[in-house]
Amino acid sequence: MTSISSTNEAALLILQQSISPVNSTDAKKTDGDNLVAIAHGQPVKQTSGMSPQPTAAQSKISDALFSVNDRSVTQMKLDLIDRAGEALGVKKSDYASMDAFVAATKKAFSDLKSKPDGAQAIAKIERDLGLDKLGITLEDLINSADDPDKNDKVTQALKKQLAEGAEGGSMLKQDEIGRYQVVSA
């Protein structure tokens, strides 16, 4: 049989005495009040001097606003769409809505495609944007612009790129004008 040394017993007694006992009925009442408040979407009453933990929604908002390392696939897709539009001579800032920008980008793409040297120009844009490395075409990207949240070929390629980046020790890095690029660690 093992025995606890007297020093350890003394330390345990001191720790037990330093913790102030809480009346069990008060604790149960506070827990019940908190459950009712949470169920009704009201703030929880504080029983200690500690600040409350942020809610899940507050955490998501904070991450979206302040995290530069967490880029979503949709954000990456929108960035690619914006860059494709610029490569075709269409600036997003010139249009009042995303729909108008996408329509103008589609028109510029079809105009470029109909030119005699359009295939070479499209291939150059695909290389410049890195679409060839993703295994998608400029047409795939422009067609996916109608619904950026859709799980299409572009989304799958970007997910694959993010997964490979995480496995290979790569990370996203922001350049001087705010674009994100995958960089090996």
C-alpha positions as CSV (number, residue, x, y, z in Angstrom):
1,M,0.0,0.0,0.0
2,T,1.4,3.4,-0.9
3,S,1.2,6.3,1.4
4,I,1.0,10.0,0.6
5,S,3.8,12.0,2.2
6,S,2.8,14.5,4.9
7,T,4.1,17.3,2.7
8,N,1.7,16.3,-0.1
9,E,-1.2,16.0,2.4
10,A,-0.5,19.5,3.8
11,A,-0.4,20.9,0.3
12,L,-3.7,19.2,-0.6
13,L,-5.3,20.6,2.6
14,I,-4.1,24.1,1.8
15,L,-5.4,23.9,-1.7
16,Q,-8.8,22.6,-0.5
17,Q,-9.1,25.4,2.1
18,S,-8.1,28.1,-0.4
19,I,-11.0,27.2,-2.7
20,S,-14.1,28.9,-1.3
21,P,-17.1,26.5,-1.0
22,V,-20.0,27.4,-3.1
23,N,-23.5,26.7,-1.9
24,S,-24.8,23.9,-4.0
25,T,-28.4,25.3,-4.3
26,D,-27.0,28.6,-5.5
27,A,-24.9,26.8,-8.2
28,K,-27.9,24.7,-9.3
29,K,-30.1,27.8,-9.5
30,T,-27.5,29.7,-11.5
31,D,-27.0,26.8,-13.9
32,G,-30.8,26.5,-14.4
33,D,-31.1,30.3,-15.0
34,N,-28.3,30.1,-17.5
35,L,-29.9,27.2,-19.4
36,V,-33.2,29.1,-19.6
37,A,-31.4,32.3,-20.8
38,I,-29.5,30.4,-23.4
39,A,-32.6,28.7,-24.7
40,H,-34.3,32.1,-25.1
41,G,-31.2,33.6,-26.8
42,Q,-30.5,36.0,-23.9
43,P,-27.1,36.7,-22.4
44,V,-26.0,34.5,-19.6
45,K,-25.7,36.0,-16.1
46,Q,-22.2,36.3,-14.8
47,T,-21.5,34.6,-11.4
48,S,-17.8,35.4,-11.3
49,G,-15.6,38.3,-12.3
50,M,-14.5,36.6,-15.5
51,S,-15.5,37.8,-18.9
52,P,-17.9,35.6,-20.9
53,Q,-16.6,33.3,-23.7
54,P,-17.5,34.5,-27.2
55,T,-20.3,32.8,-28.9
56,A,-19.7,30.7,-32.0
57,A,-21.1,33.5,-34.2
58,Q,-18.7,36.0,-32.6
59,S,-15.8,33.7,-33.1
60,K,-16.6,33.2,-36.8
61,I,-17.0,36.9,-37.4
62,S,-13.7,37.6,-35.6
63,D,-11.9,34.9,-37.7
64,A,-13.4,36.3,-40.9
65,L,-12.4,39.9,-40.1
66,F,-8.9,39.4,-38.6
67,S,-7.5,36.1,-39.8
68,V,-5.2,36.5,-42.8
69,N,-4.0,32.9,-42.8
70,D,-7.5,31.3,-43.2
71,R,-8.6,31.8,-46.7
72,S,-11.7,30.0,-47.8
73,V,-12.1,28.3,-51.2
74,T,-14.8,30.8,-52.1
75,Q,-12.6,33.8,-51.3
76,M,-9.8,32.2,-53.5
77,K,-12.3,31.6,-56.3
78,L,-13.6,35.2,-56.2
79,D,-10.0,36.5,-56.2
80,L,-9.3,34.4,-59.3
81,I,-12.5,35.6,-61.0
82,D,-11.5,39.2,-60.3
83,R,-8.0,38.6,-61.7
84,A,-9.4,36.9,-64.8
85,G,-11.7,39.9,-65.4
86,E,-8.7,42.2,-65.1
87,A,-6.7,40.1,-67.5
88,L,-9.6,40.4,-70.0
89,G,-9.7,44.1,-69.5
90,V,-12.8,44.2,-67.2
91,K,-12.4,45.9,-63.8
92,K,-14.8,44.9,-61.0
93,S,-14.8,48.5,-59.7
94,D,-16.4,49.7,-62.9
95,Y,-19.6,47.7,-62.2
96,A,-22.3,48.2,-59.7
97,S,-22.9,44.5,-59.0
98,M,-21.2,41.2,-59.3
99,D,-23.7,40.0,-61.9
100,A,-22.9,43.0,-64.2
101,F,-19.1,42.3,-63.7
102,V,-19.6,38.6,-64.5
103,A,-21.7,39.4,-67.6
104,A,-19.0,41.9,-68.9
105,T,-16.3,39.3,-68.2
106,K,-18.2,36.6,-70.2
107,K,-18.7,39.1,-73.1
108,A,-15.0,40.0,-73.0
109,F,-14.0,36.3,-73.0
110,S,-16.3,35.5,-75.9
111,D,-15.0,38.5,-77.9
112,L,-11.4,37.3,-77.2
113,K,-12.3,33.7,-78.1
114,S,-13.7,34.8,-81.5
115,K,-10.5,36.5,-82.6
116,P,-8.0,34.7,-84.8
117,D,-5.3,34.7,-82.2
118,G,-7.7,34.3,-79.3
119,A,-6.7,30.7,-78.4
120,Q,-3.1,31.8,-77.8
121,A,-4.2,34.8,-75.7
122,I,-6.5,32.6,-73.6
123,A,-3.7,30.1,-73.1
124,K,-1.4,33.0,-71.9
125,I,-4.0,34.2,-69.5
126,E,-4.5,30.7,-68.1
127,R,-0.7,30.4,-67.5
128,D,-0.5,33.9,-66.0
129,L,-3.3,33.1,-63.5
130,G,-2.0,29.6,-62.8
131,L,-5.1,27.9,-64.0
132,D,-3.0,25.4,-66.0
133,K,-1.5,24.2,-62.7
134,L,-5.0,23.9,-61.2
135,G,-6.1,21.8,-64.2
136,I,-8.9,24.2,-65.2
137,T,-9.6,26.5,-68.1
138,L,-10.4,30.2,-68.2
139,E,-13.8,29.2,-69.5
140,D,-14.4,26.9,-66.4
141,L,-13.5,29.8,-64.2
142,I,-15.7,32.3,-65.9
143,N,-18.7,29.9,-65.9
144,S,-18.2,29.3,-62.2
145,A,-18.5,33.0,-61.5
146,D,-22.3,32.8,-61.7
147,D,-22.4,30.9,-58.4
148,P,-19.1,31.2,-56.5
149,D,-20.4,28.9,-53.7
150,K,-21.2,26.1,-56.1
151,N,-19.1,22.9,-55.7
152,D,-17.9,22.8,-59.3
153,K,-14.6,21.9,-61.1
154,V,-12.9,25.2,-60.0
155,T,-13.9,24.6,-56.3
156,Q,-12.6,21.1,-56.4
157,A,-9.3,22.2,-57.9
158,L,-8.9,24.9,-55.3
159,K,-9.7,22.4,-52.5
160,K,-7.1,20.0,-53.8
161,Q,-4.5,22.8,-54.0
162,L,-5.2,23.8,-50.4
163,A,-5.0,20.2,-49.2
164,E,-1.7,19.6,-51.0
165,G,-0.4,22.9,-49.6
166,A,-1.3,21.8,-46.0
167,E,0.4,18.4,-46.5
168,G,3.5,19.8,-48.2
169,G,4.1,22.4,-45.6
170,S,3.0,25.2,-47.9
171,M,1.1,28.3,-46.7
172,L,-0.6,31.3,-48.2
173,K,1.3,34.5,-48.3
174,Q,-0.1,37.9,-49.2
175,D,1.9,40.0,-51.7
176,E,2.3,43.8,-51.8
177,I,-1.1,44.4,-53.5
178,G,-3.1,42.0,-51.4
179,R,-3.2,38.8,-53.5
180,Y,-2.7,35.5,-51.8
181,Q,-0.3,32.9,-53.3
182,V,0.8,29.5,-52.1
183,V,4.4,29.5,-50.9
184,S,6.4,26.5,-49.7
185,A,7.4,26.7,-46.0
